[in-house]
Amino acid sequence: MSVLRELLQRAVELNASDIHIKADSQPIFRISGQLVESGFEILTPEYLIEVIKDILPPHLIHQYEAEHEADFSLGEEGVGRFRVNVFNAQGVPTIAMRHVKDKIPTFEELRLPLSLKKLAYAERGIILMAGTTGSGKSTTLAAIIGEINRTQKCRIITVEDPVEYVFKDELSVITQREVGLDTLNYQNALKHLMRQDPDVILIGEMRDRNSIRTALLAAETGHLVLSTLHAGTADLAIPRMLDVFPADEQDQIRLGIAGNLHAIICQRLIPDVHGGVVPAVEIMINTPTVRKLLEKNQLDTIAAAIATGKEDGMQNFNAAIYDLIKSGIISEKEGMRFATNPESLRMNLQGIFLDEGSRILGGQ
């Protein structure tokens, strides 16, 4: 058995989410959010070069030689599937791997708010999954696709870089396309997407103008579009998308978002009291109030709309973390560390409840 296979097998046994491999160092696991020594031997640069030659897909060889980095997926038979990034650091090969579970997770298994299940039954619009790197965005999207697959007859097409969760058709018919392997690039795949009769479209990431425009067009023509975006809170996802466009196009795009957005979900993984992690979820629904704020370009008041939108199914991070603390799932210390507004959360925990949005939204 190769050292790499042994390493991956051990990572899976320990339920490690990530494996970090660098030359002249012991491989490191990330377990429940913490970095842990693997106990494996120190690997030489020469060995890592051979590993990369062995696992790098043929279509990425030229890219890695030219750019010194590449993303791809790796399936190790009998062990599992991994999302892989290979890159150079100080001229030496380095590998970061994330274990992708074979089983499509359910909302219950992920301990997500069950209100999110409703998103799987949206008929059209854009659902954005926001968060920082490693916050579980792809896993939550997989849960939504899994729910659609189990309950509805839909044609689902994904464009991913790379493919992470591999779906098997249940009620739905699913086609997954990997950038670089099944299509030259995102732009080519998205150009032809609407001719492939999709009901539901998953775009791996809102990364440029083309992907955002395609999402808006698809939503306008009656499709459900799912995608991810790097943003720290739900309300910040809107300006993050707008910033991709030149100033003279932003108003048009903003109005397109106002008319076609369904929801933005933002997620943070917080250590729980049992040594695992649990998602704290911020939920923004495109209610008439939110749509009005978008149309009027009052983006700085959207956070307040989320805070006061509980009856519409919305919640901000402070509310999500408050519930997790009160339920005994996470400690108050960890909750404070991840709260958007720790002082407000502290006062709410003391019974001094603050209406975080009324001061701004009173006149809306």
C-alpha positions as CSV (number, residue, x, y, z in Angstrom):
1,M,0.0,0.0,0.0
2,S,1.4,3.4,-0.9
3,V,2.1,6.0,1.7
4,L,-0.5,8.3,0.2
5,R,-3.2,5.7,0.3
6,E,-2.3,4.8,3.9
7,L,-2.4,8.5,4.8
8,L,-5.9,9.0,3.2
9,Q,-7.2,5.9,4.8
10,R,-6.1,7.1,8.2
11,A,-7.6,10.5,7.6
12,V,-11.0,9.0,6.7
13,E,-10.9,6.7,9.8
14,L,-10.3,9.8,12.0
15,N,-13.0,11.7,10.2
16,A,-10.5,14.4,9.1
17,S,-12.0,17.0,6.8
18,D,-8.6,18.1,5.3
19,I,-5.1,16.7,4.8
20,H,-2.2,19.1,4.4
21,I,1.0,17.6,2.8
22,K,4.2,19.7,2.5
23,A,7.8,18.7,1.9
24,D,10.1,17.9,4.8
25,S,7.2,18.0,7.2
26,Q,4.8,15.5,8.8
27,P,1.4,15.5,7.1
28,I,-1.3,17.4,9.1
29,F,-5.0,16.6,9.5
30,R,-7.8,19.0,10.2
31,I,-10.2,17.3,12.6
32,S,-13.3,19.1,13.9
33,G,-11.7,22.4,12.8
34,Q,-8.4,21.8,14.6
35,L,-5.0,21.0,13.0
36,V,-3.6,17.6,14.3
37,E,-0.4,15.8,13.6
38,S,-1.0,12.7,11.5
39,G,1.8,10.6,13.0
40,F,3.1,9.7,9.5
41,E,6.6,9.9,8.2
42,I,8.1,13.2,6.9
43,L,7.8,13.3,3.1
44,T,10.6,14.5,0.8
45,P,10.2,17.0,-2.1
46,E,11.2,14.2,-4.4
47,Y,8.4,11.9,-3.1
48,L,5.8,14.7,-3.5
49,I,6.9,15.3,-7.1
50,E,6.2,11.6,-7.8
51,V,2.9,11.7,-6.0
52,I,1.7,14.7,-8.1
53,K,2.8,13.0,-11.3
54,D,0.8,10.0,-10.2
55,I,-2.5,11.8,-9.2
56,L,-2.6,14.8,-11.6
57,P,-5.2,14.3,-14.3
58,P,-3.6,14.4,-17.8
59,H,-5.7,17.5,-18.9
60,L,-4.1,19.5,-16.0
61,I,-0.4,18.6,-16.6
62,H,0.2,21.6,-18.9
63,Q,-1.7,24.0,-16.5
64,Y,0.3,22.8,-13.5
65,E,3.6,23.1,-15.3
66,A,2.7,26.6,-16.5
67,E,0.9,28.0,-13.4
68,H,2.3,25.8,-10.6
69,E,-1.2,25.0,-9.2
70,A,-4.3,23.0,-10.1
71,D,-7.6,21.9,-8.7
72,F,-9.1,18.4,-9.3
73,S,-10.9,15.6,-7.7
74,L,-9.4,12.2,-6.7
75,G,-11.1,9.0,-6.1
76,E,-9.2,6.4,-4.1
77,E,-10.9,3.0,-4.5
78,G,-12.0,1.6,-1.1
79,V,-11.0,4.8,0.7
80,G,-13.0,7.8,-0.6
81,R,-13.2,10.8,-2.8
82,F,-11.1,13.9,-2.3
83,R,-11.0,17.5,-3.6
84,V,-7.4,18.2,-4.3
85,N,-5.3,21.4,-4.8
86,V,-1.7,21.1,-5.7
87,F,0.5,24.1,-5.7
88,N,4.1,25.2,-5.2
89,A,5.4,27.0,-2.1
90,Q,8.9,28.3,-2.3
91,G,9.4,26.2,-5.4
92,V,8.4,23.0,-3.7
93,P,5.2,21.0,-4.4
94,T,2.5,21.1,-1.7
95,I,-0.9,19.3,-1.6
96,A,-4.1,20.2,0.2
97,M,-6.9,17.6,0.1
98,R,-10.5,17.7,1.4
99,H,-12.4,14.5,2.0
100,V,-15.8,14.6,0.2
101,K,-18.2,12.1,1.7
102,D,-19.7,9.6,-0.8
103,K,-23.1,9.7,0.8
104,I,-25.1,12.8,-0.1
105,P,-25.9,14.4,3.3
106,T,-29.4,15.3,4.5
107,F,-30.4,18.4,6.3
108,E,-30.9,16.4,9.5
109,E,-27.4,14.9,9.3
110,L,-25.8,18.3,8.8
111,R,-27.9,19.8,11.6
112,L,-29.1,22.5,9.3
113,P,-32.3,24.5,10.1
114,L,-35.1,22.4,8.6
115,S,-36.6,25.6,7.2
116,L,-33.9,25.4,4.6
117,K,-35.6,22.3,3.1
118,K,-38.2,24.7,1.6
119,L,-35.5,26.0,-0.7
120,A,-35.4,22.6,-2.5
121,Y,-39.0,23.2,-3.6
122,A,-38.5,26.7,-5.0
123,E,-39.7,26.7,-8.6
124,R,-37.4,29.4,-9.9
125,G,-34.9,32.1,-8.9
126,I,-31.3,32.2,-7.6
127,I,-30.3,30.5,-4.3
128,L,-26.8,31.6,-3.2
129,M,-24.8,29.8,-0.6
130,A,-22.3,32.2,0.9
131,G,-19.5,31.9,3.4
132,T,-15.8,31.7,3.8
133,T,-13.5,28.9,2.5
134,G,-14.2,25.7,4.5
135,S,-17.6,26.8,5.8
136,G,-19.4,23.9,4.2
137,K,-21.0,25.7,1.3
138,S,-20.7,22.8,-1.1
139,T,-22.0,20.3,1.4
140,T,-25.2,22.4,2.1
141,L,-25.8,22.8,-1.7
142,A,-25.3,19.0,-2.0
143,A,-28.1,18.5,0.6
144,I,-30.4,20.8,-1.4
145,I,-29.7,18.9,-4.6
146,G,-30.1,15.6,-2.8
147,E,-33.6,16.7,-1.5
148,I,-34.6,17.7,-5.0
149,N,-33.3,14.4,-6.4
150,R,-35.3,12.3,-3.8
151,T,-38.6,14.2,-4.2
152,Q,-38.9,15.7,-7.6
153,K,-38.7,14.8,-11.3
154,C,-36.2,17.4,-12.5
155,R,-33.5,17.7,-15.0
156,I,-30.5,18.9,-13.0
157,I,-27.2,20.1,-14.7
158,T,-24.1,21.0,-12.7
159,V,-21.0,22.8,-13.8
160,E,-18.3,22.4,-11.2
161,D,-14.5,22.9,-10.8
162,P,-14.0,20.2,-9.7
163,V,-17.0,17.9,-9.2
164,E,-17.2,17.1,-5.5
165,Y,-20.3,15.1,-4.5
166,V,-21.3,12.5,-7.2
167,F,-25.0,12.1,-7.4
168,K,-26.9,9.1,-8.6
169,D,-30.3,9.6,-10.3
170,E,-33.3,8.9,-8.1
171,L,-36.4,10.8,-9.2
172,S,-34.3,13.4,-11.1
173,V,-32.0,13.1,-14.0
174,I,-28.6,14.6,-13.1
175,T,-25.7,15.5,-15.4
176,Q,-22.5,16.7,-13.8
177,R,-19.8,18.5,-15.8
178,E,-16.3,19.1,-14.6
179,V,-14.4,22.1,-15.9
180,G,-11.2,21.0,-17.7
181,L,-12.4,17.4,-18.1
182,D,-15.9,17.7,-19.6
183,T,-15.8,21.3,-20.8
184,L,-12.9,23.6,-21.6
185,N,-13.9,26.3,-19.1
186,Y,-16.9,27.8,-17.2
187,Q,-17.6,30.2,-20.0
188,N,-18.0,27.5,-22.6
189,A,-20.2,25.3,-20.4
190,L,-22.5,28.2,-19.4
191,K,-22.8,29.3,-23.1
192,H,-24.4,26.1,-24.0
193,L,-26.2,25.3,-20.7
194,M,-29.7,26.6,-21.7
195,R,-29.8,24.3,-24.7
196,Q,-29.5,21.2,-22.5
197,D,-33.1,21.4,-21.1
198,P,-32.3,22.0,-17.5
199,D,-34.9,22.6,-14.7
200,V,-32.3,23.1,-12.0
201,I,-28.8,24.5,-12.6
202,L,-25.8,24.3,-10.2
203,I,-23.0,26.7,-11.0
204,G,-20.1,25.8,-8.8
205,E,-19.2,29.4,-8.0
206,M,-20.3,32.9,-9.0
207,R,-16.8,33.8,-10.0
208,D,-17.2,36.4,-12.9
209,R,-19.6,38.5,-14.9
210,N,-20.4,35.6,-17.2
211,S,-21.5,33.2,-14.5
212,I,-23.6,36.0,-12.8
213,R,-25.3,37.0,-16.1
214,T,-26.0,33.3,-16.9
215,A,-27.6,32.8,-13.5
216,L,-29.8,35.9,-14.0
217,L,-30.8,34.8,-17.5
218,A,-31.6,31.3,-16.3
219,A,-33.7,32.6,-13.4
220,E,-35.5,35.0,-15.6
221,T,-36.5,32.2,-17.9
222,G,-38.0,30.1,-15.1
223,H,-35.1,28.0,-13.9
224,L,-33.9,27.4,-10.4
225,V,-30.2,28.3,-10.1
226,L,-27.9,27.3,-7.2
227,S,-24.4,28.6,-6.7
228,T,-21.8,29.6,-4.1
229,L,-20.1,32.9,-3.3
230,H,-17.3,34.0,-1.0
231,A,-18.9,36.5,1.4
232,G,-18.8,36.8,5.2
233,T,-22.5,37.6,5.7
234,A,-25.6,37.3,3.5
235,D,-26.1,41.0,3.0
236,L,-22.5,41.4,1.8
237,A,-23.0,38.9,-1.0
238,I,-25.0,41.5,-3.0
239,P,-22.2,44.1,-3.2
240,R,-19.7,41.3,-3.8
241,M,-21.6,40.4,-7.0
242,L,-22.0,44.0,-8.1
243,D,-18.3,44.7,-7.6
244,V,-17.5,42.3,-10.5
245,F,-19.2,44.7,-12.9
246,P,-18.1,48.2,-14.1
247,A,-20.0,51.1,-12.5
248,D,-22.2,51.8,-15.5
249,E,-23.6,48.2,-15.4
250,Q,-24.2,47.8,-11.7
251,D,-27.7,49.4,-11.6
252,Q,-28.9,47.0,-14.3
253,I,-27.4,44.0,-12.6
254,R,-28.8,45.1,-9.2
255,L,-32.3,45.3,-10.6
256,G,-31.8,41.9,-12.2
257,I,-30.8,40.5,-8.8
258,A,-33.8,42.2,-7.1
259,G,-36.2,40.5,-9.6
260,N,-34.6,37.1,-9.6
261,L,-33.0,36.3,-6.3
262,H,-34.8,33.8,-4.2
263,A,-32.5,33.5,-1.1
264,I,-29.0,33.9,0.2
265,I,-27.8,31.5,2.9
266,C,-24.5,32.2,4.7
267,Q,-22.9,29.6,6.9
268,R,-20.2,29.4,9.6
269,L,-19.0,26.2,11.2
270,I,-18.7,26.4,15.0
271,P,-17.0,23.9,17.3
272,D,-19.7,22.2,19.4
273,V,-19.5,20.9,23.0
274,H,-18.8,17.3,21.8
275,G,-15.7,18.1,19.7
276,G,-17.5,18.3,16.4
277,V,-18.7,21.3,14.4
278,V,-22.2,22.6,13.8
279,P,-23.4,25.1,11.2
280,A,-24.7,28.5,12.3
281,V,-26.8,29.7,9.4
282,E,-27.8,33.2,8.3
283,I,-30.9,33.3,6.1
284,M,-32.0,36.1,3.8
285,I,-35.2,35.6,1.8
286,N,-36.0,38.0,-1.1
287,T,-39.2,39.3,0.6
288,P,-41.1,42.3,-0.8
289,T,-39.2,44.4,1.8
290,V,-35.8,43.1,0.7
291,R,-36.6,43.5,-3.0
292,K,-37.6,47.1,-2.3
293,L,-34.3,47.8,-0.6
294,L,-32.5,46.2,-3.6
295,E,-34.4,48.2,-6.1
296,K,-33.8,51.5,-4.2
297,N,-30.1,50.6,-3.8
298,Q,-30.4,50.7,0.0
299,L,-28.0,47.8,0.4
300,D,-26.7,49.0,3.8
301,T,-30.1,48.4,5.3
302,I,-30.5,44.7,4.2
303,A,-28.7,43.5,7.4
304,A,-31.5,45.2,9.4
305,A,-34.2,43.6,7.2
306,I,-32.7,40.1,8.0
307,A,-32.6,40.8,11.7
308,T,-36.3,41.8,11.8
309,G,-37.5,39.2,9.3
310,K,-38.1,36.2,11.6
311,E,-41.7,35.8,10.5
312,D,-40.6,35.5,6.9
313,G,-38.1,32.8,7.7
314,M,-35.0,35.0,8.0
315,Q,-32.4,35.1,10.7
316,N,-29.0,36.7,11.2
317,F,-25.9,35.0,12.6
318,N,-26.5,36.4,16.1
319,A,-30.0,34.8,16.2
320,A,-28.6,31.5,14.9
321,I,-25.8,31.5,17.5
322,Y,-28.1,32.5,20.3
323,D,-30.3,29.4,19.6
324,L,-27.2,27.2,19.5
325,I,-26.0,28.5,22.8
326,K,-29.4,28.2,24.5
327,S,-29.8,24.7,23.2
328,G,-26.5,23.7,24.8
329,I,-25.0,22.7,21.4
330,I,-22.1,25.2,21.5
331,S,-20.5,27.1,24.4
332,E,-21.0,30.8,25.0
333,K,-17.3,31.3,24.5
334,E,-17.4,29.8,21.0
335,G,-20.6,31.6,20.2
336,M,-19.0,35.0,21.0
337,R,-16.0,34.1,18.8
338,F,-18.2,33.6,15.8
339,A,-20.9,36.2,16.4
340,T,-21.2,39.1,14.0
341,N,-22.1,41.4,16.9
342,P,-20.7,39.9,20.1
343,E,-21.9,42.7,22.4
344,S,-25.5,42.5,21.1
345,L,-25.4,38.7,21.6
346,R,-24.0,39.0,25.1
347,M,-26.9,41.4,26.1
348,N,-29.5,39.1,24.5
349,L,-28.1,36.1,26.5
350,Q,-28.5,38.3,29.6
351,G,-32.1,38.8,28.8
352,I,-31.7,42.4,27.5
353,F,-33.1,41.8,24.0
354,L,-32.2,44.2,21.3
355,D,-34.1,44.8,18.1
356,E,-31.1,45.0,15.8
357,G,-33.1,46.2,12.8
358,S,-35.9,48.5,14.0
359,R,-33.8,51.7,14.2
360,I,-33.0,51.4,10.5
361,L,-36.2,49.9,9.1
362,G,-38.7,51.9,11.0
363,G,-39.6,54.1,8.1
364,Q,-39.4,51.4,5.4
